Amino acid sequence: MKKFAALYRELDATTSSLAKQAALQRYLLDASPEDAAWAVYFLAGGKPRQLVPAKLLRLLAQEAAGLPEWLFDESYEAVGDLAETIALLLPPPTEAHDMGLAEWIEQHLLPLRRTSPESLADVLRAQWRRLPPDERLVYFKLITGGFRVGVSRLQVTQALAAVGALDPKRVAQRLMGYTHIAGQPSRADYAALIAPESEGEQDQKTSGQPYPFFLAHPFNLPVAQFDTTLGPPANWLIEWKWDGIRAQLVKRGGQVWLWSRGEELVTDRFPELAQMGETLPEGTVLDGEIVVWREGRVQPFAELQRRIGRKTLGPKLLREIPVVLLAYDLLEWAGRDLRDQPQQERRQSLDRLLAEAQHPSLVASPVLEGESWDELARQREAARSMGVEGMMLKQRDARYGVGRTKDVGVWWKWKIDPLSIDAVLIYAQRGHGRRASLYSDYTFAVWDAPPEAPERQLVPFAKAYSGLTDAEMARVDAVIRKTTIESFGPVRSVKPTLVFELGFEGIARSSRHKSGIAVRFPRMLRWREDKPVAEADTLQTLAALLPA
């Protein structure tokens, strides 16, 4: 645990990619295989379920520190992070330990979930007595499910490749599925990550492992610059950018696996796609988008969310919210890896496969045609009415890469402009990390009636924390402190004085929100210092943006 806590501090203290890479490699070369297995899991994005309720942690930490509730809350508000607050407030340890990361995780942390409520408090106190402050920070980050540090999955992949003298692309493929939420990596799993490549590894006939996803880069240049930058449209395969769940369907060894881009195995969530996969030839891997499909067209993402949120999938729900896989790439055919083939050849192979399969749950993502970028831009104007986010531009000769790379070709996402509305800031909360001292997380509201209506009120409808510069955020923070009406723990209610233009990708009805409306990916587009609060938009304006 000491070594992992030291690595955490080292990674957190620098912005240099070279320094982070050196720290990762030093740790992996020095750590035991079982500790390295868990370190890779967490650093590459693995997040086990929360082990202890945050409310209980707060109460026990408050008692251990001998603080009244109001002072603990003030400390939390000043620090901005629960794990760090508790680590700072607990009294010094009275015992010591020499356990590694794996022993802590497997013998002390994971069993917390199975510990009875009557015993949990005593077990936690006993653990805290053995941990020094720097290890406590990592400990609390892990048990609250809030562990994150400034290192990317790509950097972890590169470190493993250096330690094992391997091609990073091979390591990236081995890492697929490694960070599953229910995963418990072992020394054997870590050894497999850095083991020398063998001929047998190329044979995946009985493996359900997907390939690393190839990711697109945003493309936002004016259409007038497309010819100069991209060349003619004929050089590109152009498709709609679907608003669903990116997934790979794997058929090998008589079994079917469905993986989300987040490396979650979602086969049981979409039984109709699993049944469709059973009809495909052995050694098939498809890349595509899971969407709700009705009457020959994609439905809003909100419908897919309804289905994702259900614990059980009855026949009625499957009938009401049918899904399909909109396939747009073929990564493996008859057990042969096709990723080094040009995009155009893979698409042709995909079209042949789909023509033979003829399954209602497997739909080809259509290829769009246009003589010029201006013509395609006109087609793109229909994207929102179709429930799509814009267009995907894929180089015809591009290979299928790993992650967001350009070394084997490129995919661009040419998204439509976001929906937007002018809203009023009414609540604020401190941020995290370097923004822990600033009020940077905001709740926004719109009016429930037009200006001429008597006694109208502001109704909250969205939260956002991104889009402002550091200088703008510092100015907003100063206004929040001057206009605070009252505090609710870490949240401040403020006098409505600030108007912002919010952008978002989608909008839908929602019975779970006070406004009756939910928006996707809200962020601040600009601070409307020119607009008075009374002229902010209304619920009626927001409702007018809803799809028909």
C-alpha positions in Angstrom: 0.0 0.0 0.0 2.9 2.3 0.8 4.4 2.0 -2.7 1.0 2.6 -4.4 0.3 5.7 -2.2 3.8 7.0 -3.2 3.0 6.4 -6.9 -0.3 8.3 -6.4 1.5 11.3 -4.9 4.1 11.2 -7.7 1.5 11.1 -10.5 -0.6 13.8 -8.8 2.3 16.1 -8.4 3.4 16.5 -12.1 1.9 17.4 -15.4 4.8 16.0 -17.4 3.9 12.9 -19.5 7.5 11.8 -19.4 7.7 12.0 -15.6 4.4 10.1 -15.3 5.6 7.4 -17.6 8.9 7.0 -15.7 7.0 6.8 -12.4 4.6 4.1 -13.8 7.5 2.0 -15.1 9.4 2.2 -11.9 6.4 1.1 -9.9 5.6 -1.8 -12.2 9.2 -3.0 -12.2 9.4 -2.9 -8.4 5.9 -4.0 -7.3 4.9 -7.6 -6.7 2.8 -9.0 -9.5 -0.4 -9.1 -7.3 0.0 -5.5 -6.3 0.8 -4.5 -9.9 -2.4 -6.3 -11.0 -4.6 -4.1 -8.8 -2.6 -0.9 -9.6 -3.1 -1.4 -13.3 -6.8 -2.1 -12.7 -7.3 1.3 -10.9 -5.0 3.4 -13.0 -6.5 2.1 -16.3 -10.0 3.1 -15.1 -11.3 0.3 -13.0 -13.8 1.4 -10.4 -15.3 -1.2 -8.1 -18.7 -0.5 -6.5 -18.7 1.8 -3.5 -17.8 -0.3 -0.5 -19.1 1.9 2.4 -21.9 4.4 2.4 -20.6 8.0 2.3 -23.0 9.0 5.1 -21.5 6.4 7.5 -18.0 7.5 6.6 -18.8 11.1 7.4 -20.4 10.2 10.7 -17.5 7.9 11.9 -14.8 10.4 10.7 -16.6 13.3 12.5 -16.7 11.2 15.7 -13.1 10.1 15.4 -11.9 13.7 14.8 -14.0 15.0 17.7 -15.7 17.6 15.6 -19.2 19.0 15.6 -21.2 18.4 12.4 -21.0 22.0 11.4 -17.2 22.1 11.6 -16.8 18.9 9.7 -19.1 20.3 7.0 -17.1 23.6 6.9 -13.9 21.5 6.5 -15.4 19.5 3.7 -16.5 22.6 2.0 -13.0 24.1 2.2 -11.3 21.0 0.9 -13.9 20.0 -1.6 -13.2 16.3 -1.6 -14.6 13.8 1.0 -11.7 11.3 0.9 -9.2 14.1 1.4 -11.2 15.7 4.1 -11.4 12.6 6.2 -7.8 11.7 5.6 -6.8 15.1 7.0 -9.1 15.1 10.0 -8.5 11.6 11.5 -6.2 11.5 14.4 -2.7 10.0 13.9 -2.4 6.2 13.5 -1.6 4.2 16.6 -0.5 1.0 14.8 1.6 0.1 11.7 1.3 -2.3 8.9 3.5 -3.8 6.1 0.7 -5.0 3.8 0.8 -4.5 0.0 -2.0 -3.1 -2.2 -3.4 -6.5 -3.1 -3.6 -7.7 0.5 -5.4 -4.5 1.6 -7.9 -4.7 -1.3 -8.6 -8.5 -1.1 -8.5 -9.0 2.7 -9.7 -5.7 4.1 -11.5 -3.5 1.5 -13.6 -5.9 -0.6 -14.9 -7.7 2.6 -16.3 -4.4 3.8 -19.3 -4.9 1.4 -20.1 -8.2 3.2 -19.6 -6.9 6.7 -22.7 -6.6 8.9 -23.8 -3.0 9.7 -23.3 -3.8 13.5 -19.6 -4.6 12.9 -18.7 -2.2 10.1 -17.9 0.8 12.3 -15.4 -1.2 14.4 -13.8 -2.7 11.4 -13.3 0.7 9.8 -11.8 2.2 12.9 -9.4 -0.7 13.2 -8.2 -0.1 9.6 -7.8 3.7 10.1 -5.6 3.1 13.2 -3.1 1.3 10.9 -2.9 3.8 8.1 -0.7 7.0 7.9 -2.3 10.1 6.3 -0.8 9.7 2.8 -2.1 6.1 2.6 -5.5 7.1 4.1 -6.1 9.4 1.1 -5.7 6.5 -1.4 -7.7 4.2 0.9 -10.7 6.6 1.1 -10.5 7.2 -2.6 -10.8 3.5 -3.2 -13.6 2.7 -0.8 -15.7 5.7 -2.0 -15.3 4.7 -5.6 -13.7 8.1 -6.3 -10.2 7.0 -7.2 -8.8 9.0 -10.1 -5.4 10.5 -10.8 -4.0 12.4 -13.8 -2.8 9.4 -15.9 -4.5 8.1 -19.0 -5.2 4.5 -20.0 -2.8 5.1 -22.9 0.0 6.0 -20.6 -0.7 2.8 -18.5 -0.7 0.8 -21.8 2.7 2.3 -22.8 4.2 1.6 -19.4 3.1 -2.1 -19.6 4.5 -2.3 -23.1 7.8 -1.0 -22.0 8.0 -3.3 -19.0 7.1 -6.3 -21.1 9.0 -5.2 -24.3 5.7 -5.5 -26.3 3.8 -3.7 -29.0 1.5 -1.3 -27.2 -1.3 -2.4 -29.5 -1.1 -5.9 -28.2 -1.1 -4.7 -24.6 -4.2 -2.5 -25.4 -6.0 -5.6 -26.7 -5.0 -7.6 -23.6 -6.4 -4.8 -21.4 -9.9 -5.0 -22.9 -12.2 -6.2 -20.2 -9.5 -6.0 -17.5 -11.2 -3.1 -15.7 -14.7 -4.6 -15.6 -16.6 -3.4 -12.5 -16.8 -6.9 -11.1 -13.1 -7.7 -11.9 -10.7 -9.0 -9.3 -7.3 -9.1 -11.1 -4.7 -11.6 -9.9 -1.0 -12.0 -10.3 -1.7 -14.4 -13.2 -3.8 -11.7 -14.9 -1.0 -9.2 -14.6 1.5 -11.8 -15.9 -0.7 -12.3 -18.9 -0.6 -8.5 -19.7 3.2 -8.4 -19.9 3.9 -12.0 -21.2 5.8 -12.4 -24.4 3.6 -12.6 -27.4 3.0 -16.2 -28.7 1.6 -17.6 -31.9 -1.3 -19.1 -29.9 -2.4 -15.6 -28.9 -3.4 -14.8 -32.5 -5.9 -17.7 -32.3 -9.0 -16.2 -30.5 -11.5 -18.9 -31.6 -12.6 -19.6 -28.0 -12.1 -16.1 -26.6 -14.8 -13.5 -26.0 -12.3 -10.6 -25.8 -13.1 -7.6 -28.0 -10.7 -5.4 -29.8 -9.7 -1.9 -28.5 -12.1 0.6 -29.9 -11.0 3.0 -32.6 -12.1 6.5 -31.6 -12.9 9.6 -33.6 -11.5 13.2 -33.4 -13.8 16.2 -33.4 -13.9 18.2 -36.6 -15.3 21.8 -36.5 -13.8 23.7 -39.4 -16.0 25.9 -41.6 -17.3 23.9 -44.7 -15.4 26.3 -46.9 -12.1 24.8 -45.6 -13.1 21.1 -46.0 -11.7 20.7 -49.6 -8.3 22.1 -48.6 -8.2 20.1 -45.3 -9.8 16.8 -46.3 -9.8 16.7 -50.1 -13.0 15.7 -52.0 -15.8 13.7 -50.3 -14.9 10.8 -52.6 -11.9 10.1 -50.3 -14.2 9.4 -47.3 -16.8 7.0 -46.2 -19.5 9.2 -44.7 -22.2 8.0 -42.2 -24.5 9.4 -39.6 -23.1 9.8 -36.1 -25.6 7.7 -34.1 -26.7 8.6 -30.6 -26.6 5.3 -28.8 -24.2 2.9 -27.1 -21.0 2.0 -29.0 -20.5 -1.7 -28.8 -18.7 -4.7 -30.3 -20.5 -8.0 -30.9 -18.2 -11.0 -30.7 -19.1 -14.5 -31.9 -16.5 -17.1 -31.2 -16.5 -20.7 -30.0 -20.3 -21.0 -30.3 -20.8 -18.1 -27.8 -21.8 -14.5 -28.1 -20.5 -11.5 -26.2 -21.6 -7.9 -26.4 -19.1 -5.3 -25.1 -19.7 -1.6 -24.5 -17.1 1.0 -25.3 -16.6 1.3 -21.5 -15.5 -2.3 -21.5 -18.7 -3.5 -19.7 -20.1 -6.8 -20.8 -23.7 -6.0 -21.6 -24.9 -9.2 -23.3 -27.6 -9.9 -20.7 -29.0 -6.3 -21.1 -29.7 -6.9 -24.8 -30.9 -10.5 -25.2 -32.3 -9.9 -28.7 -28.8 -8.9 -29.9 -27.3 -12.0 -28.2 -29.8 -14.1 -30.1 -29.0 -12.3 -33.3 -25.3 -13.0 -32.7 -25.9 -16.7 -32.5 -27.0 -16.7 -36.2 -23.7 -15.1 -37.3 -20.7 -17.2 -38.6 -18.0 -18.2 -36.2 -15.1 -15.8 -35.8 -17.2 -12.6 -36.3 -16.6 -9.3 -34.6 -18.8 -6.3 -35.4 -18.4 -2.7 -34.4 -21.5 -0.6 -34.2 -24.1 1.3 -32.2 -26.9 0.0 -30.0 -30.0 2.1 -30.6 -33.7 1.9 -30.0 -35.2 1.2 -33.4 -38.9 1.6 -34.3 -40.6 2.1 -37.7 -37.3 2.1 -39.5 -35.6 4.9 -37.6 -33.6 5.5 -34.5 -35.4 6.7 -31.4 -34.2 9.3 -28.8 -31.5 8.2 -26.4 -33.9 8.8 -23.5 -35.8 5.6 -24.6 -32.5 3.6 -24.4 -31.9 5.1 -20.9 -35.3 3.8 -19.8 -34.2 0.3 -20.7 -30.7 0.6 -19.3 -32.1 1.6 -15.9 -34.3 -1.5 -15.5 -33.0 -4.4 -13.4 -35.3 -6.9 -15.1 -36.2 -7.1 -18.8 -39.7 -8.5 -19.2 -41.3 -9.3 -22.6 -43.4 -6.2 -22.4 -40.4 -3.9 -22.1 -38.6 -5.8 -24.9 -41.6 -5.2 -27.2 -42.0 -1.5 -26.2 -38.3 -0.6 -26.5 -36.8 -2.8 -29.2 -33.1 -2.3 -30.0 -30.9 -3.1 -33.0 -27.2 -3.0 -33.7 -26.4 -0.5 -36.3 -23.2 -2.1 -37.7 -20.6 0.1 -39.4 -17.4 -2.0 -39.2 -16.3 -5.6 -39.5 -13.2 -6.3 -37.4 -13.0 -10.0 -37.6 -14.3 -12.5 -40.2 -14.0 -16.3 -40.0 -11.5 -15.8 -37.1 -9.2 -13.5 -39.2 -8.3 -10.1 -37.9 -9.3 -7.5 -40.5 -8.2 -4.3 -38.7 -5.2 -3.8 -41.0 -7.4 -3.8 -44.1 -8.5 -0.4 -45.5 -11.7 1.0 -44.3 -13.4 0.6 -47.7 -12.5 -3.1 -47.9 -13.8 -3.8 -44.4 -17.0 -2.0 -45.3 -17.5 -4.1 -48.4 -17.0 -7.3 -46.3 -19.5 -6.0 -43.8 -22.1 -5.3 -46.4 -21.7 -8.9 -47.8 -22.1 -10.3 -44.3 -25.2 -8.3 -43.5 -26.8 -9.2 -46.9 -26.3 -12.9 -46.0 -27.4 -12.5 -42.3 -30.7 -10.8 -43.0 -31.6 -10.4 -39.4 -34.1 -7.7 -38.1 -31.8 -6.9 -35.1 -28.8 -6.2 -37.4 -29.0 -3.1 -39.5 -26.3 -1.6 -41.7 -25.4 2.0 -40.9 -26.1 3.7 -44.3 -23.2 5.2 -46.3 -24.1 8.8 -47.3 -23.4 10.2 -50.8 -22.6 13.8 -51.8 -20.8 15.4 -54.8 -19.5 18.2 -52.6 -19.1 19.1 -48.9 -21.7 21.8 -49.4 -24.2 19.2 -50.5 -23.3 17.0 -47.5 -23.6 20.0 -45.2 -27.2 20.5 -46.4 -27.9 16.8 -45.7 -26.4 17.3 -42.2 -29.1 19.9 -41.4 -31.6 17.1 -41.1 -29.5 15.3 -38.4 -31.4 16.6 -35.4 -34.8 15.7 -36.8 -33.5 12.2 -37.4 -32.2 11.8 -33.9 -28.5 11.7 -34.9 -25.6 13.9 -33.7 -24.1 14.8 -37.1 -21.8 12.8 -39.5 -18.8 10.5 -39.2 -16.1 11.0 -41.8 -13.8 7.9 -42.2 -10.8 7.8 -44.5 -11.4 5.1 -47.1 -7.8 3.8 -46.8 -7.8 4.0 -42.9 -6.9 1.0 -40.9 -8.7 0.3 -37.6 -6.5 1.8 -34.9 -6.4 1.7 -31.1 -8.0 4.5 -29.2 -7.9 8.1 -30.4 -4.9 7.8 -32.8 -4.0 9.0 -36.3 -1.1 6.7 -37.1 -3.2 4.3 -39.3 -5.7 6.8 -40.7 -8.4 8.9 -39.1 -12.1 9.1 -38.2 -13.6 12.6 -37.8 -16.9 13.4 -36.0 -18.6 16.3 -37.6 -21.3 17.1 -35.1 -24.2 19.5 -35.4 -24.2 22.6 -33.3 -25.7 21.9 -29.8 -29.1 23.0 -28.7 -28.9 26.0 -26.5 -30.9 28.1 -24.0 -30.3 31.0 -21.7 -30.6 30.0 -18.0 -30.0 31.5 -14.6 -27.5 30.2 -12.0 -29.3 29.5 -8.7 -27.1 27.0 -6.8 -23.3 26.5 -6.7 -21.0 23.9 -5.2 -17.2 23.7 -4.9 -15.4 21.7 -7.5 -12.7 19.0 -7.1 -9.0 18.7 -7.6 -7.5 22.0 -8.6 -11.0 23.6 -8.4 -11.6 22.5 -4.8 -11.3 26.1 -3.6 -13.7 27.5 -6.2 -17.5 27.4 -6.7 -17.4 25.7 -10.1 -20.3 23.3 -10.2 -23.6 25.0 -11.0 -27.3 24.4 -11.1 -29.3 26.4 -13.7 -33.0 27.3 -13.9 -35.5 28.7 -16.4 -38.7 30.7 -15.7 -41.9 28.7 -15.4 -43.9 31.3 -17.3 -43.4 34.2 -19.7 -42.4 37.7 -18.5 -45.9 39.1 -18.4 -47.1 36.3 -16.0 -47.5 37.4 -12.4 -45.4 35.7 -9.6 -43.5 33.5 -12.0 -40.7 31.4 -10.5 -37.3 29.9 -11.6 -37.4 26.1 -12.0 -34.1 24.1 -11.9 -33.5 21.9 -14.9 -29.7 21.2 -15.4 -26.3 21.1 -13.8 -23.1 22.1 -15.5 -19.4 22.6 -14.6 -17.5 22.9 -17.9 -17.2 25.6 -20.5 -15.7 28.6 -18.6 -12.1 29.8 -18.6 -10.2 29.9 -15.3 -10.5 33.7 -15.3 -14.2 33.6 -15.8 -14.7 30.9 -13.2 -12.8 33.0 -10.7 -15.1 36.0 -11.4 -18.2 33.8 -11.1 -16.8 32.5 -7.8 -16.5 36.0 -6.4 -20.1 36.8 -7.4 -21.4 33.6 -5.7 -19.6 34.5 -2.5 -21.2 38.0 -2.5 -24.7 36.9 -3.4 -25.1 33.7 -1.3 -28.6 33.5 0.3 -28.1 30.3 2.4 -26.1 27.1 2.5 -27.1 23.5 2.5 -24.0 21.6 3.4 -21.6 22.1 0.5 -24.3 23.7 -1.7 -24.9 27.5 -1.8 -28.2 29.0 -2.9 -27.5 32.4 -4.6 -29.4 35.4 -5.6 -30.3 35.1 -9.3 -28.0 37.5 -11.0 -26.0 35.5 -13.6 -27.3 34.3 -16.9 -25.4 31.7 -19.1 -26.1 30.2 -22.5 -26.1 26.4 -21.9 -25.5 24.0 -24.8 -26.7 20.4 -24.8 -26.8 17.5 -27.2 -30.3 16.1 -26.6 -33.5 16.8 -24.7 -36.4 14.6 -23.6 -39.3 14.4 -21.2 -38.5 13.2 -17.7 -40.7 12.5 -14.7 -37.7 12.4 -12.4 -36.9 16.1 -12.9 -38.8 19.0 -11.4 -38.9 20.8 -14.7 -40.3 17.6 -16.4 -37.4 17.8 -18.9 -33.9 16.2 -19.0 -31.0 17.3 -21.2 -27.9 15.4 -22.3 -24.3 16.7 -21.7 -25.1 20.2 -20.6 -22.2 22.7 -20.6 -21.8 26.5 -20.5 -21.3 28.0 -23.9 -20.8 31.6 -22.7 -21.6 33.9 -19.9 -24.4 36.2 -21.0 -23.3 39.4 -19.2 -25.4 41.3 -21.7 -28.6 39.7 -20.6 -30.7 40.5 -17.5 -32.2 37.7 -15.5 -35.7 38.6 -16.4 -35.0 37.9 -20.0 -33.7 34.3 -19.5 -35.6 31.6 -21.2 -38.7 29.8 -20.0 -39.9 26.2 -19.6 -42.1 26.8 -22.7 -38.9 27.7 -24.7 -37.2 24.6 -23.4 -40.3 22.4 -24.3 -40.3 23.8 -27.8 -36.9 22.1 -28.4 -38.4 18.7 -27.6 -38.5 16.3 -30.6 -42.0 15.8 -32.0 
